[in-house]
Amino acid sequence: MEAKPSNSPKSFIDQSVTPGDVVLDLSSMANQTIKLGGGLRQDCDSISVMKSGKLRFVKPNKYWVESSQKRYVPCVGDNVLGIVVDSKAENFLVDIKGPALAFLPVLAFEGGTRRNIPKFEFFIASLANILAGLDFILQMGTLLYVRVVKANPGMNPELSCTDATGKAAEYGPLKDGYMFESSTGLARLSPTCPVLEALGKKLSFEIAIGLNGRVWVNADSPSSVILVSNAIMNSESLSEVQQKIMVDKLLQRVQ
């Protein structure tokens, strides 16, 4: 029996949904533009669910289904951590934990032109790149913070190291630090979540979280990197109060 669309989108937000649930009726949302994230699809005037989880909404207009799983399904607009595995004439091949390797065009960098394409090398940086203003090279195993710009079924996803305005912003190679993998649910951490807020009050560190379940942490000392990484990995099944207590205990051990 087909589910009936909800007249109010708010009725499903933060609620558990299952495949087949119709959560939005576009015919009742005239003159509104919405963005669909992972776990949702459009069927005529209805938006239905493709996987179990909780329906989430972020202003101004994005909806997605949040679930905790190891497998990552690429979605346009996702910020992910990718690992360079190979290079072709027009693209770098990047592992983003998806069903297939993703393409990162050689020109998908700020200021990218045919004259200053980043080189794919194993050991020695290209002097031409440095002179051209690109102070990095893409080696085998380079960790990148990138944005998914194309994600069509049956095709390799396409990535970019620039934001919507063509600027590098926070995207690009991540140097030093430590990368670990998590579930895709844990990777939805926001900067204001209790565990990151509690850690930020006591420690100075850098963090990049990919929605594909990869997290990169960097700090001045290895002990801080280990503490932050362990706190994040241990926080998935804890409540907000439990997360703060857990962080306090970890901080007491290193003081």
C-alpha positions, 0 to 999 in steps of 0.5 A: 500500500502506497504511503500518503504524502505529508502536507506538512514537511515538519511532521517527518523531520527528526523522525524515523523513516523507512524506504517507501515513505513519502515525506514531501508533497511538492504540489503543496510547496509551490514556488519553493526550491528544495535540495535533496540529500542522500536517501531521498528521491523525487517521483513526480510531485512526491519525495520518497525515502530510499533507506532507513534512518532519520529525516533531517533538515537544514536551513534554508532548504536541504533534506536528507536521510541520516543513517549510521552505516559503513558504506558511503553513497556519493551525493552532490554537495557532500564534503568528503575526504578522498585518497589519491590512488592514480592519475590519468591524462584529464583526471586524478582517481580518488578513493572516497569509499564509494561504489566506484573511484571518483574523478578529480579533474586536473583543472578542478583547483583554484586558478587551475589552467593547462599551464599549472596543472598539479603534478602526480609524482611519488617523491619530488615536488615539481619546481614548475608547480611551485613557481606557478603558485601551486605549492603542493603535489598529488602523490599516491596516498595524498589525503584531500578534502574535496566536494562532490559536484556530480553523482549520477547512478552508474557513473563515477562521481566527480569531485572539485577542490573549489567551492561554488565560487571557484575559490579553494576555501578549505578544500585541498590536500591535508598535510600531517595529522591522523585520519581514521574511519567512522560510520557515516552517521558519526561523520555528520558531526557539527562544529557545535556538537557537545564532544567538539565543543568540550574538546575545543575549550581545552585543546587547540586542534584542526579537524576535517570531517568527510561525510563518507566516514573519514575524519582527519585530526591534527594538533601540536602534539601526538597526545592531543591527536590521539585524545581527540580521535578517541573522544570522537570515536567513543562518542557515537553511542553516547548522549550529550551529557555522557559525551561531556563526561567522557571528554572530561575523563580523557582530559584528566588522564593527560593533565 
